[in-house]
Amino acid sequence: MKAFKRQNILFYITIVLSFFLMSGCAVGPTHGYIITETQFPGTFNPENNVKADKEAKGCQYTVLYLVTYGDAGAGSIANKNGINKIATIDHSSFSLFSGLVRNYCTFVVGE
């Protein structure tokens, strides 16, 4: 009876771990399980009347799906770096072993 319970517990632990490790959470436009490093466009000023004088970057980081910290919000990045008008917003992402370490960065360019 004890062996049966132990097998059930191992089975459920395996299912739960598989769920976390194999989930298809998006990190960018594409995602690989071993390593991912992408850069992709965000938004831009369609009037094209803002000079690209300043550039600022903000990132958020995730470790083992357990801890996430940082700030990748375009508005707060611009505010912290004295950008009053935004010309473009771009993004990048990095992932190692699909969640061991991840980051998501936002680049804000403007004046």
N, C-alpha and C positions, 0 to 999 in steps of 0.2 A: 504494500500500500504506500509506503514512504517513497519508493522508487517512482511510482505512478505520479505522485504529487510533485516530486522533483522534476520530472519530465514536463509536466504541465507548466510549472513555473518557468522553466527554461524556454519552453515554447512561447509563452506570452512575453517574456523579456526579449526574445529574438524578434517577435512581431513588432513590439514597440520601438526597438532600436532600428529596425528596418524602416519603419515609418519615418523616423527622424532623419535617417541618413539618406534615404532614397526619395524624399519628397521633392517635388518639382518646383521649388520656390524660385521665382525669377530674380536674377541679379542684374540683368541688362537685357539687351535684345537677344543674346544667345548665352548658353550656359553649358559648361562641360563639367564632368564629375571630378576630374583630376586637377586641372588648372584652367582658369579662365582669366583673360585680361582683355577688356574691350574698352573702346572709346566710341561714344555715339552722340549725335547732335540732339539738342533740346529745342529751345525756342529762340526766336530772334525778333528784333524790332522790324516790322514790315515796312515802316516808313524810311528806314535806313538813314535817320538823321542824328544818330547818337555816335559820337566818336569813341573809338576803342583805345582810350587813354590808360585805363586801369584794369588789372586782372586780379581776381581773388579766387581762392579755392577753399572749400569746406568739405570735410569727409565724415562719414559715420562708419564705425567698425563693429564687427560682430565676431565673437570668439566662441567656438563650439556650440553655437545656437543658444548659449546660456547668458552671455553678457553682450549688450549693445551700448555703444556710447558714441558721441560726436554730434555734429550738426552739419547737415548737407542741404539746408533750406536756402534757396536762392535769395529770398528777402533778407534773412538775417546775415548771410554772407556779405551782401551788398551793404547793408547798414553798418556792420562792424568794420568794413574797409573803406568807408566813405564814398561809395558809389551811389550817386543820386539818380542817374539814368542808366538803364540796362540796355546794352546793344544785343548781346547774345548770352545764352545759357547752354552750356554743354555738360556732358556727364562722362564718367568712366567708372568701371567696376573691376574688381579683382577678387578671385575666389581660389582657394587652395583646398583640394580634396572636398569640394562641395559643402563647405561649412566649417572646416577646421579653423580657417581664418577667412574673413570676407571684408571688403570695404566697398563703399559707394561714394563717389566724389562728385561734386557739382562745381563747375567753373563759371564764374560770372565775369563778363567783360562789359565795360561801360565807361562813363565819365562822372 
